[in-house]
């Protein structure tokens, strides 16, 4: 039994990547593991000619994935943009796994991310002992990706300060990284590109400069279009979590997942599914990712403090925690929804009681 909590995509789906590589008859860009067509199959899923089943990693528009993959086959970088919880990081990881066979060249953008985190740094002990040299240089994920012809990933680009963001301009336009201290440069190998992610809720935090925006092709990842699509995403991710964590609990009934997704979609959209009742929306995003977390948390409660079967009481705390981020405004929104919608649904009496007891 492995003690690794979370494998990288290329490790977890190594068999699928290997099978796709064997069956791949299309032209591959230099240094790509798979052809663009096979990368899309890896993301969307499907059955290969020999009957091998590739599981879907992204449930949604195939065309969006085709646009994303085609972008990475050009000299334009890719910006995955959208609400929190719309699988931007998940898609970024799997794109890198399918194209480079390596999703680990990643920089996490924060307010404290410096130029050295993107370009290169120095081993100061060696720098003092030897002076500026290649051995004293500390390579960043971007620099390594340039050398190896792989995909570099930058998470939460708009969290990085504008002056640091612009460090990418030369890298993306000239495909080179100057190292003036050594009077040299690193030129990108074929296959190198950058995938960045950004939340539209962060708009205005650190806006991208127009020069940097021009270097990216933006693909907006939407929230799941249909109820069934969102339920399928939650079900698949929860089953994966349950397997890794080895929880002593039964698989959650689809009906329990449906109730969570219904609550989130109604509050997110500000109207009940039948369109008859308008609702106030809370300040939280109530994304698919949060629905997955609510079910996972409920499973842990059911496994260790219940009878191993997920029920309304196990889900109630997670639902309230996801909805009520502001203890004043969001609480009023939730109580109104509980009394006007949940209470009136005969088959949701258990949800109403469990949530009311915690309210």
N, C-alpha and C positions, 0 to 999 in steps of 0.2 A: 504494500500500500504506500503510495507516494505521500510525502509530507509537504508538497508544494501546494500552496493555497490557490494560486491562480496561474495557470500556464499561459505563455504567450500564444497568440493565434496560430503561428506557424508550428508550434509544438502540439497544441490541442487538435489541430486539423491536419497534422502531417500526412496522414493516410490519404485524405482527400486531395491535398496538394500534389502528392506523388502520383496518384492515379490520373489527375488532370494533366500532369506533365507527360505521362506515358501516352495518353490518348490525344494530346495536342498536336494537330496537323497544320495549324495556322502559323503564319510568320510572326516571330517574336522580335520586338525591339531589342537592341543590344543590351545585354546584362539583365533582361527581364527573365524571371522564372517561368512565366506563362505568357501566352499571347493575350492581347486585349480581350478577345472573345472568351477565352478560358477564365480570365480574371473576373469577368462579369458573371459567368456561370458559377464560379466559386462564391461570389457574393449573393446571387439571386437563388442559386440552387437549381437542381434538375437532374435528369437521368442521362448518363453517358451511353455511348453506343454499345458498350459491353454490359450494360445493365446496372453499373455502379451508381449509387444514389448519392448526390452531393446535397448536403443540407443547406437550407437558406440561412445566410448570415444577416441579410437585410430584407425585410418584408415591406415592400413598397414598390415604387415606380422603377421598372427596369431601365427606362430611358434615362433617369437621373444617374444611375450607375454607369450607363454607357457614356454619358457626357463626362462624368468624373474620370473614368479610365482613359477616354480619348484625350482629355486635357493633359493627363500625366504622360501621354505619349508625345506631347509637343514640348515647346520650350516655356510654356506658361505653367506657373504653379497653381495649385488648387486650394481654394478657400471653402470649407464646409461651414455653412452659416445657418443659424436657426435658433429656435427656442431651446432652453435647457432640457435635456432628456430626450432629444430627437435622434439619438444614436450617432452623433457626429464623431465622437472619439472611437466608438465601436467600428464605424465604417472606415475611419482613418486607419485604424489598426489592421483591419482585414485587407484594405487596399495595399498597404505596405507589405503584408504577408504574401498576398497573391502576386505582387509585382517583384518584390526583392527577396522574398523568402525570409525577411527579417523586419520585424516591427519594432525593434528595440531602440532605434536611433531617434530618441524623443527628447524634446525640451518642454518642460512645463512652464508656461508663461505665468508670471506673477508680477506684482508691482516692484519686486526686488530683482527681477531678471536683469542682468547686466549685459553689456556688449561682449564681455569675455565669455559669457554662457553661450553665445551664438557663434562668435568668431573663433577665438582660441584664448587660452590662458597660459600661465607660466608656472613651472615648478620652481619656486623661489629659492629653494636650497641649491638646486642645480644651477639656477641662473646666477647666483652669487659665486658659486664655486667655479663654473665654467664660462660664464658670460652667455650672451644670447646664442643659442644653438637649437637645432631641430630636436635634440634629445631633451632639452629643457622645455619644449613646447607641450602644453596640455591640449590634446585634441578634443573638440566638442563633437556631439553627434552630427552636427551639420558638416563639419570638416571631414569626418570619417565617411559620411554618406557621399560627399563630393569625390573623395579619393576612390571609393569602392563602386561608384555608380549605382547607388541605392537611394531609397526614399527616406528623407528626413521628415519628422513630424514635429509640429509646433502646436501645442495645446493652448487654448485661450489667448490667441494673439493680441486681442484688444486689452488684455490685462497688462501687457508689457508697455512701458513708457514709449511715447512717440519717437524720441531720439534713438532709442534702442531698436525699435521696429525698423527704422530706416537703415540700420546696418544690413538688412536683407537686400536692399535695392541693388547693390553691386553684385551680390551673389546671384540674384535672380535674373538680372539683365545681362551681365557680362559672363556669368557662369565661372567666376574666378573669385578667389579670396586672397587679397594682397596681404603679405606679411612683411611690412616695411622694416621691421627690426632685423630681419635676416636678408633683406634685399631680394626677396623671392615671392612666389605666389603659389597657391594650389589651384589648378585648373580642374574643373569638374569632369569626371568620366561620363561617358554615355550611360544613360539609365538614371542619372541623378535628377531628383526633383524634390519639391517641398509640398507637403500637405499641412495646411493650417486649419484650425477650428476657431470659431468665435460665436458667442451667444448674442442674439439681437437684444437681449435684456441688458447687455453691457454697452449698448450704443451710447456714445458720449463719454465713456470712461477714458479711452484713449483712441480717438478716431484714427483710422489709417490715413496716411497722407495720400494725395491723389497720385503721386508717383509710385507709391507702393501698391495702391489699388490696381493700377494698370498692369502690374506684374502677375496678378492673380485672376484666374477665372473663378467666379463665385457660383457655387451650387447650393441652393437653399433646400435644406432637408425639412420637409413639413411634418406636422404631427400625423399619425396614422389616419388615413381617409375614412375608413369604415370601422364600425364596432368590431366586426369579426376579425379584421386585420389586427387591431390592437389586442384583442383577446389572444390571438395566435402568438403574437410577439411575447406577451406576458407569460403565456403557458410554456413556450419553448425556453425562455430565459430562466423561469422558475424551476423547471425540470433539470436544467443544467446545474443550477445552484444546489438543488437538493442532492444531486448525484455527487458533486464535489464535496459538499459538507457532510455527506452521509448521515442525514437526519433520520432518526427513527420515527418517521411520520409517513402517512399515506400520501399519495399524490393528491394535490388539491382538486376538488371537483370543478369542472369547467363553469358550473353555475356560480360558485363562489368568486371565481375570477371575473365572471360577467358582472356581478354586482359591484365589485370594486371599479371596474372599467366604466360602468354606467354612471356611478357617482362622480368619478373624475371628469368624464366627458360632459355631463350635465352642468357641473359647476364651472368647468372650463369655458363652455360655450354660452353659459348664461340662460339656458332654456332646457326644459325637460325633453327627453327623446321624442315624445309625441308632439312637441311644439306647442302644447297648450298652456304651459306655465312658464313665465319669465322668472329668472333667478338672478340674484346678485352673485358676482364672482369674487372669490377671495383674492388676496394679493399673491398667493403661491401659484406656481406654474401648473401643478397637478399633471405632470408629464407621465409618459409611459414608464420612464425609468423609476419614478416615484411609486407607480402602481406595482411595479415589480418588487420594490423594496418593502411595500406594505404586505404583500403576499409572503415574501421571504421571512419577514419578521413574524407574521402570523404562524407560519410553519414551525419556526423555532419555538414559539410559545406552545403550540399544539404538541410538539415532540417532547419537550422537557417539562412542561407544566400542565399538560392536558392529557387527552386520551389518544393522541397521535393522529386525530382526524381534525382537519381545519374547520373551524366554525366561526360564527359571527363574533363571539366573545374574543377569539384570538385576533380577529382583524380590526376590532373597534379602536384600540389604542393607536394602531398604525394609521388608520384613516384620519382620526382626529389630529394626530401629529403632522400628517401631510397637509391637511387643509388649514389648520389653525397655526399660522406663523406669527400673525399679529394677535396678541391676546385680547385686544379690544375689538377691532373691526372684523377680523376673520372669525372670531368667536360668534359674533352676531349673525354673520352670513351663514355659518354652519348651523346654528340653532334654528334659524328660519328654515333652512333646507330640511333639517331633521323633522320639524313639526309640520311643514306644508307638503313635503314630498315623501320622505321615508315612512312617516307614520301612516300615510294613506294607502300604502301598498301592503296588501294582506300577506303576501309571501315574504315581506321584509320585516315582519314583526320582531324577529330575533335580532336583526341588525338595529332596529329602533331601540329595543330594550338595552342591548349591550352598549350602544353609544350614549344613550340617556344616562345610564348608570355612571359613565365616566365623565360626562359633561360637567 
